[in-house]
Amino acid sequence: MSDLDTAFLTATRTSYDAMAADYASRFPDAMGGVPLDRALVSAFAELARAHSPAPVADLGSGPGHVTALLHELGVPVFGVDLSPRMVALARRAHPRLRFHVGTMTRLDLPDAALGGIAALFSIIHVPDDHLPTAFAEFHRVLRPGAPVLLSFQTTDTEDRVHLTERFGHEIALDYYWRTPEKVADLLVKAGLAPYARVVREPGEDEKFAKAFVLVRKPAS
């Protein structure tokens, strides 16, 4: 990829490095105490366990809360995040788990290596023209039959929001709000098979609805 293509990766890495500690403190619970969200992660974990010992990759793992939850659910799992400071926080908080610096658009993994992929609230910073690249990587590194669980904020209309400040830190970060239909369509075009779609209405302290899309790599 050219420097122009990777500009969003640099902006995302720099922004999350700046606010890593405050972000981890602000969101100490992987699922925010929402039973439905945890149930969907549990369902994903059950599907992924069928492919053990092949590991699950938690992409955009941040401070490691979801990685730790999947570990508790009996899934062999490791985390990948673009931000070195997030990875350092995750390693400190969960020293028995593995965390690596990397990007979902170019995974440092062999073909058919994974028993599942979780990417919770991490595609929200990936521009539309780079999502097909990421989803093609998902297809490449998954074992046949292995599941993918995505979650992201969603609205009735697609939008891009640019933030220059969060938690008192200067950032330069784009957020992309998408419909679950659009994301599911791109996943199907990447060769992944639909399994389920769920949209949860905003909670008491939430501004946006949350979409969950579950797909699988076809078994053959």
N, C-alpha and C positions, 0 to 999 in steps of 0.2 A: 504493500500500500504506500501511496505517496504521502508526503508531509501534510498535504491538504486533507487526504483521507483520514489520517490519524489525528487530526486536530481535536476531534471530539474526545479521543482517548486521553490526550494530554490534559485537556480542560477538566475532564472527569477525575482523573488521578490527582491533579493539583488541588481541586476543590475538596475532595474527600480527605486528602492528607491534611488540609487546613482545619477541617472540622471533625476529624475522626474521634477525638476524645469526647467532645460534647455530644456527638451523634450517638456514641455507644452509651453514654449516660442517659440521654433522652429516651432511648428505646432499649430498655433492659430486658424485655420479654420478646421472644422470637415471634409470637403470634398475637402480641398485645392483649392477651387474656381473652381472646375471642374463640369460643368453643368451635364454631363452624370452621374457622381457619385451621385450627389444630386438627379437626376431623379430616379435612382434605389432605393435610400433610400426612396424617396417619394412613389414609387410603393409598397415597402415593408410596409411602414406605412399605406397605404390604406388597404392592406390585413390584417394587424394586428388590425386596428380599428374595423373590423368586429367582433372581439372577445372581445372588450371592454365590461365590465370593467376589464377583466383579463389583467394584466400588461405585458409589454414587458421587458425582461432583456437584457441590453446592456453588453455583456460579454467581458472583457478586455477594460473597459470603459476609462481607462487612466485619463486624466484631465477633462473628462466629455463633450467634444464637441459634440460627436454623441448623447449622452443622451439628451443634451439640444436641439439639432436639432429635435430629435424625439418628444420631448415634444412640441416644436413649431408646429409640424405637427399634433398635437392633439392626440398623443399616450400616454396612462398612462405607464410610463417607470421608471425604476430604473437601476443604474449602479452597476456592480460587477467588481472588479479588484484585482489582486493578490498582488499589491504593496500598503501597508498602506500609503506611502507618496503620491502616485497618488490619492488615495481616499481622503486624507486630502486636496489636491489641488482642487479636483473636488467639494468637499463640500464647500470650501471657495469661489470658482468661481460661484457655482450654489446652493446657500443655500436653495432654495425651492425644490430641487430635492433630492432623496435618493441615497446614494452610500454606498456600503458594501465591505468589504474585503472578498474575496472568490476565488474559483477556478472552472473552467468549468468542471473539471474531477470529482468533487464531490460537486454538487450544494445542498445547504441547503434549499431545496424547496420541498413541497409535490408533489405528482404525479398530472399531468394535471392542474398545477397552472398557466401556462403562456399562453398569447395570441400571443406570438412571441418571437423570439430570434434574436438579431443582434450581430454578432461577426466579427467586421471589423478589419482586420489586427492583429488579436489576436491568431489565430491558428498557426501563423508562428513560434512560440516558442515551440510548442507541438511536441514531437517526434512521428514518425510514429506509434510506438507500443502503444501510448496512445491516438491517435485520435479515435479509436473505442470506448474507454471508454467515452470520451467526447461526442461523437455523440449519444451513448446510453443514456447518461444523458439528452441530448437535447430531445430525443424521450420521455423519461419518464416524464419530467416536462411540456411538451407542451399539450395544449388542442387539441382534434381532429380538424384537418383543419388548425391549426395555422402555420404561416410561419417561416422560418429561412433564414436569409441573411448572407452569409459569404463573405468576401473579403480577398484577399491575393496577394502578389507579385508572379508572375509566370514566368517560363522560359520554353524553349523547353525540357530541361532535368532536372530531379530532382537533387537537390544539398543541401548540408548542409554547412553553413558558420559559423565559430566561431569568434566572435569579442571580443577583450580584452580592447577596448577603444572606447568611444563615447562621444562627447561633452566635451572632456577633462577629463572624469571620467574613472577610471579603472572598467571594467565589465568582466563578463565571461558568454557570452550569445550566444546561438546557434540560427541560423535562418534557417528555412527549406523552400526551394523553391519547389513547387509542381505544377503539371499540374491540370487544373480544372477537367479533366476526372478522375484523381485519387481521388480527394476530393469528387466529385459527386458519384463515385462508393462506397466509404466508407459510405457516407450518406445514400445511397440506402440500403446498407447492414445493417444499423442501423434501417431500417424500415421507412425511410423518402422518400417522393415521389418527383421526379424531377419536377421543374416548369420552370426554365430558367437558362441559362449560358451566360455570357457576358465577353469578354476579350477586354480590352481597351489598345491600344498601349501606350508606355511611353510618358509622357508629356515632355515639354522642360527641366525641372529640375529633371526628373525621370530616374532611371537606368533600371527599370524593367516594363514589362507590368503588368496590374492589372486585376485579375480575380474576377468576382462576380458570386456566385452560390446561387440560390434561390430554396428552397425546402419547402415542407409542410408535416406535419404529416397527414397521410390519415384520412379522416373524419370518416371512420368506418373500 
